Amino acid sequence: MCIGNVHRSPMAEAFFNDLGPPEYRAVSAGLRPGRGVNPDAVAVMREAGLDISLYFPKPLTSDIMAKSRRIISVGCDADYLMDVDERWEVEDPLGQPIEKLLGIRDTIREHVMALVARLEAR
């Protein structure tokens, strides 16, 4: 989860659903979702082999939270509003050049890979 659900959390959702165990599924959402996923986020994910171009930001609802096994804040300082299970330190990509967004994408992939490793070790 994050604030706008237009950069970081859609990337995390896509990486997890690609790399994670098949019995788990990620759903991302935001406290104040934007109108569409950021085109730069689409571009850097496409470069990583994942297409998030059809992703549409959605609000974090009580239904999503109730169905979640784990709520992760993807570095957006939104976790002060609610309890989260994990907080990933990920820089804000808003207004950053594409080169910086590539690094942010890679940081998110590293967090997802660490989560996947913990889940598979259970």
N, C-alpha and C positions, 0 to 999 in steps of 0.2 A: 504494500500500500504506500501511497504517497499523496501529495496534495493534488496535482493536476492529472495524473495518470496519462501523461502524454510522452514521457521520455523513459525514465528509469524503470518504473514498475512494468510497463509493457515489455521492455527488454528482458527483465528478470523472468516474467511469465513465459516468454518465448524460449529462453534458454532452459528453464526448468522443464517445460513440457517436451523439449527436444532431448534433454540429457537425463532427466530423472527417471526413477523407477516407474514402470507402467501402472502400478497400483495407486500412484499419486498424481494429482493434477493441480497445477497452479492457476489461480485466478487473480488478476490484479485489479485494483480499484483505487479511486482517489476521494479525498474529502471534498474537493471542489473540482470535479473533472472538467478538463478542457473540451473543446469542440472536435478535436481530431488529433491523432498521433502526429508528433512533430515530423516533418519530412526528412530532417537530418537523422532522426532516430531510425526511420525507415531505411535510409541509405546505409548507415553503418551496420545495421542488422542484415541487410541484403548482402553486404560484403562478407559477413560472417556465415552466410548461407541460409539465413532465416528471413521469411517474409512476414512483416507485421503491417503491411500496407492496408489491410482490411480491418485492422484492429480499431475498435471504437472505445474511447474512454468511458468508464462507467463509475457510478458513485459507490462508495463503500457503504453498504446497507447492513442492517442488523441481521438479515437473512444470510448474506455472504459471511459475516463474522460467525454466526452460529454454526455454519457448515464447515468452518475452517478448523483444521487441526493445528495450524500454526499461523500467526499473523506476524509478518515481517515488515518493518519500516525500511524503505530503501533510501535512507539518508536524507530525508526531507523535513526533518524537525516536526513532523506531524504526530509523532508518538507522544508528545506532551499532552495530547488530548485524550489519549486512551492507553490502556495497557497493551503492549506488544510482546511477543515472545522473543523477538530478535530485532536488533537495530544494526543495519549495515551502514558503515560510513562510506557514502558515495557522494562525490562532489555534484553540485547542481549544474546541469548542462545548459540551463537557460542562457542564451546569448553567447555561448562559447563557440569558438571555431570548430570546424569538423574534425580537425586533428585532435583537439581536446576531447571531443565526443567519442572518438575511437578508444582513447584511454579509459574513459568512463565505462564504455561498453565492456572492455576487457576486465575492468574491476568487477563489474556486475557478474560476468561469466565466472570469475574466480570465486566469488561468494556463492554462486549457484553450485559450482563444482564441489565446494567444501560441504554445502548442505547435502548434496546428493551422496557424497562419501559417508556422511554421518548417518543418513537414512539407510544406506545399503549395509552399514556395519551392524545394524540392529538385528 
